Amino acid sequence: MEQRVSLITLGVADVARSRAFYEALGWTASTLGDGSVAFFQCGGMILSLFARADLAGDAGLPAEGDGFRATALAYNTRSHDEVDTVLADMIAAGATLVKPAQEAFWGGYAGYAADLDGHLWEIAWNPGFAIAEDGSVQLPE
Amino acid sequence: MEQRVSLITLGVADVARSRAFYEALGWTASTLGDGSVAFFQCGGMILSLFARADLAGDAGLPAEGDGFRATALAYNTRSHDEVDTVLADMIAAGATLVKPAQEAFWGGYAGYAADLDGHLWEIAWNPGFAIAEDGSVQLPE
């Protein structure tokens, strides 16, 4: 197994509504898909939105679930102050503020928001992780 | 907000144990971190493992949660038969088979496994999504 992730799929209540949320943040969905799924090319990886019940059904699992999902996505900003801008943009698009940005013990600045379906995003400025021109993030050597 | 994801963090019961699981699949963790976190460079993105309670605590959320997490990661294989190989390797490393691989209605071949902490992975051969030499996946135009 190569060291890579091809897709992150987020189960959502309403694909069109969640797609519009990410589009409001400036993202562009692929024209691929019949409306039952939305794909966003994110560098060499894809973020997809799929009905929660369909995702559970595809895996043959019950769709019921509550509470903490033990999963968080992170968006690393290019500057300290951009954390506040991104969080504000997310809230304006309908996200819920989970934790206001604050200086972090590891030397960065970060806060959390949840998207329309409760998927957790950490918005973080981490001066130790380089962000390339193309948006890719590299661990220090 | 640029169209990208910097990190996926999976909350786990035991970081060392989960790190060993991914290393058993052939992955190499970064030397970064004091043992309370493990980082895997995945192309231009990072997969990290962090104690479930610490992840919840960082976001200021209760750590309790049950059932379907409405999230799946996917690993796209380079061939049809590689799906079975990867699923078998995951099971051998301690993962749980959730759905045996089968031909999919969308023309591919896919199955699901859950890692040591129940994080869902779809292992899929999707002839419509190109995989580059470096492992990056691109949506068709």
Contacts between the chains, C-beta under 8 A, distances in Angstrom:
chain1	res1	chain2	res2	distance
A	1	B	25	4.4
A	1	B	26	5.5
A	1	B	27	7.3
A	1	B	75	6.7
A	1	B	86	5.2
A	1	B	89	6.0
A	1	B	90	7.5
A	2	B	26	7.5
A	2	B	135	5.2
A	3	B	26	7.1
A	3	B	27	4.5
A	3	B	28	6.7
A	3	B	40	6.0
A	3	B	41	7.1
A	3	B	42	5.8
A	3	B	135	7.8
A	4	B	42	4.8
A	4	B	43	5.5
A	4	B	75	7.2
A	4	B	135	4.1
A	4	B	136	7.8
A	5	B	8	6.6
A	5	B	42	5.1
A	5	B	43	7.9
A	5	B	45	6.7
A	5	B	47	6.1
A	5	B	73	5.4
A	5	B	74	7.4
A	5	B	75	6.8
A	6	B	74	4.9
A	6	B	75	5.6
A	6	B	76	3.8
A	6	B	124	7.6
A	6	B	129	7.5
A	6	B	131	7.6
A	6	B	137	4.5
A	7	B	72	8.0
A	7	B	73	7.1
A	7	B	74	3.9
A	7	B	76	7.3
A	7	B	122	7.8
A	7	B	137	7.2
A	8	B	5	6.6
A	8	B	8	6.1
A	8	B	71	7.2
A	8	B	72	7.8
A	8	B	73	6.0
A	8	B	74	7.7
A	9	B	71	7.0
A	9	B	72	4.6
A	9	B	73	7.7
A	9	B	74	6.5
A	9	B	122	7.5
A	10	B	70	6.8
A	10	B	71	6.0
A	11	B	68	7.5
A	11	B	70	3.4
A	11	B	71	6.6
A	11	B	72	7.7
A	12	B	70	7.7
A	25	B	1	4.4
A	26	B	1	5.5
A	26	B	2	7.5
A	26	B	3	7.1
A	27	B	1	7.3
A	27	B	3	4.5
A	28	B	3	6.7
A	30	B	139	4.7
A	32	B	139	5.8
A	32	B	140	6.4
A	39	B	139	5.5
A	40	B	3	6.0
A	41	B	3	7.1
A	41	B	138	6.9
A	41	B	139	5.1
A	42	B	3	5.8
A	42	B	4	4.8
A	42	B	5	5.1
A	42	B	45	7.7
A	43	B	4	5.5
A	43	B	5	7.9
A	43	B	43	6.9
A	43	B	44	4.5
A	43	B	45	6.6
A	43	B	136	7.2
A	44	B	43	4.5
A	44	B	44	5.8
A	44	B	45	7.7
A	44	B	132	7.2
A	44	B	134	7.1
A	44	B	135	7.1
A	44	B	136	2.6
A	44	B	137	6.3
A	44	B	138	7.5
A	45	B	5	6.7
A	45	B	42	7.7
A	45	B	43	6.7
A	45	B	44	7.7
A	45	B	45	5.6
A	45	B	136	7.3
A	45	B	137	6.5
A	46	B	129	7.6
A	46	B	137	5.9
A	46	B	139	6.2
A	47	B	5	6.1
A	52	B	68	7.6
A	52	B	70	4.9
A	55	B	70	6.8
A	55	B	72	6.1
A	56	B	68	5.1
A	56	B	70	7.8
A	58	B	99	8.0
A	58	B	112	7.8
A	58	B	122	7.7
A	59	B	72	6.9
A	59	B	98	5.5
A	59	B	99	5.6
A	59	B	112	4.5
A	59	B	120	6.1
A	59	B	122	7.3
A	60	B	98	6.7
A	60	B	99	4.7
A	60	B	112	7.4
A	61	B	68	5.6
A	61	B	98	6.8
A	61	B	120	7.9
A	62	B	67	6.9
A	62	B	68	6.4
A	63	B	68	5.5
A	64	B	67	4.9
A	64	B	68	6.2
A	65	B	65	7.4
A	65	B	66	6.5
A	65	B	67	3.2
A	65	B	68	3.6
A	65	B	69	5.9
A	65	B	70	6.4
A	66	B	65	6.5
A	66	B	66	5.7
A	66	B	67	6.1
A	67	B	62	6.9
A	67	B	64	4.9
A	67	B	65	3.2
A	67	B	66	6.1
A	68	B	11	7.5
A	68	B	52	7.5
A	68	B	56	5.1
A	68	B	61	5.6
A	68	B	62	6.4
A	68	B	63	5.5
A	68	B	64	6.2
A	68	B	65	3.6
A	69	B	65	5.9
A	69	B	69	4.1
A	69	B	70	6.7
A	69	B	71	6.1
A	70	B	10	6.8
A	70	B	11	3.4
A	70	B	12	7.6
A	70	B	52	4.9
A	70	B	55	6.8
A	70	B	56	7.8
A	70	B	65	6.3
A	70	B	69	6.7
A	70	B	117	6.7
A	70	B	118	7.8
A	70	B	119	7.4
A	71	B	8	7.2
A	71	B	9	7.0
A	71	B	10	6.0
A	71	B	11	6.6
A	71	B	69	6.1
A	71	B	71	5.1
A	71	B	119	7.0
A	72	B	8	7.7
A	72	B	9	4.6
A	72	B	11	7.7
A	72	B	55	6.1
A	72	B	59	6.9
A	73	B	5	5.4
A	73	B	7	7.1
A	73	B	8	6.0
A	73	B	9	7.8
A	74	B	5	7.4
A	74	B	6	4.9
A	74	B	7	3.8
A	74	B	8	7.7
A	74	B	9	6.5
A	75	B	1	6.7
A	75	B	4	7.2
A	75	B	5	6.7
A	75	B	6	5.6
A	76	B	6	3.8
A	76	B	7	7.3
A	86	B	1	5.2
A	89	B	1	6.0
A	90	B	1	7.5
A	98	B	59	5.5
A	98	B	60	6.7
A	98	B	61	6.8
A	99	B	59	5.6
A	99	B	60	4.7
A	112	B	58	7.8
A	112	B	59	4.4
A	112	B	60	7.4
A	117	B	70	6.7
A	118	B	70	7.8
A	119	B	70	7.4
A	119	B	71	7.0
A	120	B	59	6.1
A	120	B	61	7.9
A	122	B	7	7.7
A	122	B	9	7.5
A	122	B	58	7.7
A	122	B	59	7.3
A	124	B	6	7.7
A	129	B	6	7.5
A	129	B	46	7.6
A	131	B	6	7.6
A	132	B	44	7.2
A	134	B	44	7.1
A	135	B	2	5.2
A	135	B	3	7.8
A	135	B	4	4.1
A	135	B	44	7.1
A	136	B	4	7.7
A	136	B	43	7.2
A	136	B	44	2.6
A	136	B	45	7.3
A	137	B	6	4.6
A	137	B	7	7.2
A	137	B	44	6.3
A	137	B	45	6.5
A	137	B	46	5.9
A	138	B	41	6.9
A	138	B	44	7.5
A	139	B	30	4.7
A	139	B	32	5.8
A	139	B	39	5.5
A	139	B	41	5.1
A	139	B	46	6.2
A	140	B	32	6.4
